[in-house]
Amino acid sequence: MPRYQQIAIEIAERIVDNRYPVGEKIHARSTLASTFGVSPETARKAVNILVDLGIMEVKHGSGVFVSSKKKAVSFLEQYQDVQSIEDIKDDLFSSLNRQKKELDGFTHIINQLVSQTVKLNKVNPFLPSELLLTEEAEHLDTSISDLNLWHETGTTVIGILHNDELILSPGPYAVLNSNDTVYFVGDEFATQRMINFFYPNK
């Protein structure tokens, strides 16, 4: 806020506090400038604001006088409302900046996780993943061949745990049943594609 506006507010506060009563002649601009530690031009701008608002009036040949305490009160209330809005705006921007920093940090962590996953997959592309097929799963009681699983998910099934029996390298005619655990290999997105395939609504 410009200094002359701040001085106008301080003068209005003095009027409301009756330190400058209605009808009193305000000191010369040079005296106001000295009181508030500003230039006479800055003091003049502050007085002009109050004159324009009807808080003070100029009597030619006599000087500047306080004309309305009521208008000074109204002026300060409006200023406080504006300040409240400014404070809310500052709080909002601060909150948005904090959220942006947190989001940037979260994005960085996600990128690191994806990068490490890709590296792990390149180091050992045959590290198997597993998926339990519950009764909620779709495509049950269907063979791997009929599911066209490799085409749909890009994965290769290397084992099926069925009734506590592990079937390694199941053929294309192996059927996937409820409560089976499927072991498979694929790229870093293979697990998510398998989940999407068998549990599309999750």
Helices and strands as residue ranges (DSSP letters): H 3-16, H 29-36, H 40-52, E 56-59, E 63-66, H 69-123, E 129-132, E 142-143, H 144-147, H 149-153, E 156-162, E 165-168, E 175-176, E 181-185, H 190-198
